Amino acid sequence: MQHIGIKEVATKAKVSVGTVDRVIHNRGRVSESTREKVLRVCEDLNYHPNVLAQRLAADKPVVFVTITPGFSSDNTYWKIPLEGIQKAAREMTGYKVKVENLFFNLADPVSFRKAALDAILLEPDGILLAPVFKREAREFIRKCKERKILFVFLDTIIENIEPLSSFYQDPFESGYLAGRLLSFHLRRKSEILVVNFTLDIENNIHLGNRDKGLRQFFSDNNFRGKIEELNINPADELLLTKKLEDILHHKTRGIFVTSSAHKVAKSLEKTGKSGLMVVGYDLTPDNVRYLKKGVIDVLLCQKPAAQGYGGMMALFNHFVRKIPVRKEQIMPVDIIVKENYRDYRDF
């Protein structure tokens, strides 16, 4: 049996492939007579007539909502996946797709609940979600399932929950790698400090799993030193500096910062860095500044713009193009130092 595709439709209708594409997806300028001719050929050739009719008849736009942390002048990471989201949204121009971006405060689970409620009220077809707060995200997902709203995970996943797709870096594996990198700098009984910018590490999934990954590495390798942990509000820079002054001493050889490494670097620059190796995450402008100075030694990166773009395109492919999407896309753990940061490409 001959396979019927868009080229065969174009040949029989005596139009270009691009014209057939515009008719099928109901976008761009096509004369009414040409549109009718292409539709007749599609019907004659039995070229997905049901899917075609559904797309052309639908008046209601497909609505996608994104729920991600907001970015600020001192924490620009979440600006990067948003750029990927916006790139995907621009590529959907011409289709009946509406994208709404909602934001929450990384330090405030209540703001997540508010954004989640706003998302439900928009009655979306699909949601791209950064499920940073485990308890609140589980409750929101329960409501999505009740309303048959499909969702895609961005940056973080929650165990035992199956979204339409997921785009993330394995936080445990990246933490394990951070431990390996720090181990090259340690002495037999060195001390390590782990800094988590959260006051509720059990509810902050990806930070907690990065922390666990590092600890697992040292457990697997019979580390005889000591691992200290500092969980702190990201906005309290004065307290951070004081805590670092109290905790750090001559045996401390490494610091692992699970997010916003530049905040620790800023404090270290004030107090003086001596014999410390600092490993953090993400190629944000603030982090790069301290990477270039040598205050931060290594940044582990995870292609956040590609995550945002891929998450949006997964929703688009499922709802609009009606094609299967990958269940997950695990991003590599990219090791960035001051000698190679200029060469890093997100996409």
N, C-alpha and C positions, 0 to 999 in steps of 0.2 A: 504494500500500500504506500503510495507516494506521500511524503511528509509535506504538509501545507504550512508555509510560513509567510512572513511579511513580504518577502521578495516575490513569492508567487502571486500574492494579492496585488502588489504593485505592478507586476508585469501584465496581469489580466486587465487591471483597471487603467493601464497606460498612464500611470502617474509615478512619481518618485517614492522611494521607500520612506523618506521624511514626511511626505504628504499622508501616507497611510498611517504612520506613527501619530501624526497630529490628529487625524480623525479618530483613531482607536482610543487615544487618551484625552480626546475632547479639549485640545489646547491649541493655541496659535490660530492663525487666520487661514481658513479654507472656504472656498465658495460653496454655496448650498448645493449646487449641481454636482460638484466634485465629491462632496461629502456623501450625497445619496448614491453616487456611482460606486464609491468605495464600500459603502455598507452593503449594497446589492452583491458585490463580488464576494465580500466576506460571507454573506449568507449562502451564495451559490457554492462556495468552496468549503462551507462548514468550518470556517475559521473562528473557533471559540465564540460562537454566537451568543451564548448565555452571558459570559463574562463581559463581552462587548456591550450588550444591551444594558447590563447592570451599571456599567461605568458611565454610559452616555445618558442614562435616564436619571441618575442620582442628582438631585438638586442640593441636598445637604452636604456641606464640605466634610471631609475627614478631619477630625480635630486631634492633634497631638499636644500633650502637655509635658513640659520638663520640670522636674523638681530637683534643684541642686543648691548647694550652699552659695550664698552671695560672696562676692569678693570685695576686698577693701584695699586701701593704699598700703597697709602693712601685711596683707595676705592676698596675693594676686593669683594664687594657684588656680582657683576656680574660674578665672577669666579664660584660661586656656581651653578646657573642654567646652566652654560656652562658644568659643570661636569655631570649634568643630561643629557644634550644633547649628550655629548660624550659617556656616558654609553649606551644610546639608539642606537647611531651610531655603536658602537661595536657589539651590538646584531643584527644589520642588515648585518654584514659581511657574505658573501656567497650569498646574494641577489644582484640583479642588481640595487643597490642604491648608489648614490653619494651624499655626504653631503658637502656643502660649508658654512663656517662660516664667516660672515661679521660683522664688528664692527663700532660703531660711538661714538662720544664724547658726554657725557651727558650734557656738557655745551655749545654745538655747534650744533644748528639745521641744519646748512649747511652740517656738516659731516653726518647727517642722510640722507639728500637728495643725497649725493654722494654714500653712501652705498646702498640706494634704487635704484639708477641708475645702479650700478654694479650688483645688484640682477636681474634686468630686463634683462640686457645683457646676463646673464647666462641662460636665457630661462628655468626657473625651472618649475617643475610640481606643487610644493607646497612650501610655505614660512612659517617659524615660525618667528613671528615678535613681538618685544616689541615696541608698538606704543606710546612711551614716549611723543613725541611732537605732539600735536593734529592736528595742521594745516598741518604740513608736512606729517603726517601719512595719513590723509584723501586724500591728493593729490596722494600719492603713491598707496593707495588702489583703487582709481579711475582708475589708470593705470593698476593695476592688473586685475580689472574686465574687462577692455577693452580687455585684452589679455587672459581672462578666466584662470587666475592663482589663485588657491585656497590658502587661508592663514589661519593660526592659530594664535590667540593672546596669548602672554606670559606676565604675570605680570600685564598688564594693558589692559583695554578694552576701546573702543570708543562707545558712545551711538549711537543708530540708525544704527549701522553697524553689519551685521551678518556674522561672519567668519565661517569656517568649524567647528571650536571648539575654546574654550577659557580656559586658565588655569591661574587663578589669585586669589588674595584675595580682598575682597570688601574693597576698601580704605576708603569709607565713614563710614562703620561699624567699621573698626579698629580705625579710628579717634574718633568716638563716644565712643568706649571703653576706649581709652586713656583719654578722658575727665572724664569718670567715675572713672578711677584709680586716676587721679590727684585730683578729688574732695574730696577723703578721706583725703588728706593732706592740704586742703585749709581752711582758715579762712573766716569769713563772707565777708570781703572786700579785699580779696587777689588779687594779680595781677599774670597773667600768660603770659609767652612769648612763641610764636610759631616761630620756626626758620625753614625757607624753603631755602634749598640751590639751589636757582634758581632766576634769575632776571625777569622771565616771568611766574609768577604763573598761569596765565590764560591758557597758552599753555602747561603747565606741568601737565598732567591730574591727575596722581595718587597722587602727592604731594598736588595739589589743593583740591582734594576730601578728603584727610586725614584732611587737615585744616578745611574744611567745616563740616566734621563729628564732630570734637571736638567742634566747635562753636555751632553746633546744640544741642549737649548734654547740654551745659551750658545755651542755650536759653530755652530748654525744662524744665530745672530745676531752672529757675529764678535766675541765678547767678548774684550777685550784684557787683562783682569785675570788673576788667578791663583785656582785652585781648590785648596784644601788639603783633605786627608781625614784623619779621625781614626777609626780602628776600635778599639773599646775594650770591655772586659768591663763589662756594665751594673752589676755589683756593686761595682766599684772606684771609688767616688765620690772618694776622696782623690786617686787618680791622675788622674781626670777634671779636677778643679779645677787640679791642677798643670799638666797638659797644656794646658788652656785659657789659663792664665797665660803659658805659654811660646809658644803659637801666635798668640794674638790680639795685634794691634798697631794703630796708627792707620789703616792702610789697610784693615783688615778691616771690611766694612760689612754683611755678612750671614752668618747661620748657618742651615743647613738640617739639621734633626735628623730622621732617618728613622724614629725611634720613641722613645717615652719622653722627650719634649721637656722635661718637668719636671725631669729630672736635670740637663740643661744649664742650665735656668733657675735652679735652686737654686745652682749654682756661680757663675753670672753675678751673682746677687744678692750673693754673698759678695765677689766681686772688683770688682763695679761694671760696669754696662752703659752704654756711651757710644757713641751713634751706630750701634748695631747693630740690624738687623732680624732677628728670629728666626721661622722658619717650621717648624712641626712637624705632628704628626698626632694626631687623636682627642680627643674631648670627655670625657676622664676627669676626676675631681675634682681631682687634682693639677695637671693641665694647666690647668684652668679657673682655679685659684687664681692661677697666674702670668699667665694671660691677663688677668684682672681687674686685676692689678698693672701690666700693661704690659711685663712682662719677655718674655713671648711675644707676638708681634704677630698671627700668623695660625695657625689650626689647620685642617688639611684633614681632613674627616671622611668616613666611608664607610658609615654605617648598619650597624654591626656586629650589633645585635640583629636587624635585618631579615634579615641574612645567615644568622644562626643559625637563625632561625625558618624561613626559606625553604628552607634545606638539609634540615632535618628533614621539612618538608612534602613536599619532592620525593621523599624515600624513602617516606613514607607514601602519597603518591598513586600511586607506581609499584607498591608491593608490596601495599597494602591496597585502595585504591580502583580499582586497575587502569586508571588513566588516564594519557595521555601527559604527560611533564614537559618543561619548557623545557631546552634544552641548556646555556644559561648565562643568568645574570642579572648584568649588569655594573652596579655601583653608581655613582651620580654622585660627582663630586669636589665636596663641599660646602665652601665657603669660610666659615670662622667667625672672627669677631673679637669683641672684648669688647662691642660694641654690639648684636650679634644672637644671642649664644650662648644666651640664655634662651628664644629662640623655636624652637630647633632641635628637630625631631621625628625620632626614629629610624624609627618605623613610619609 
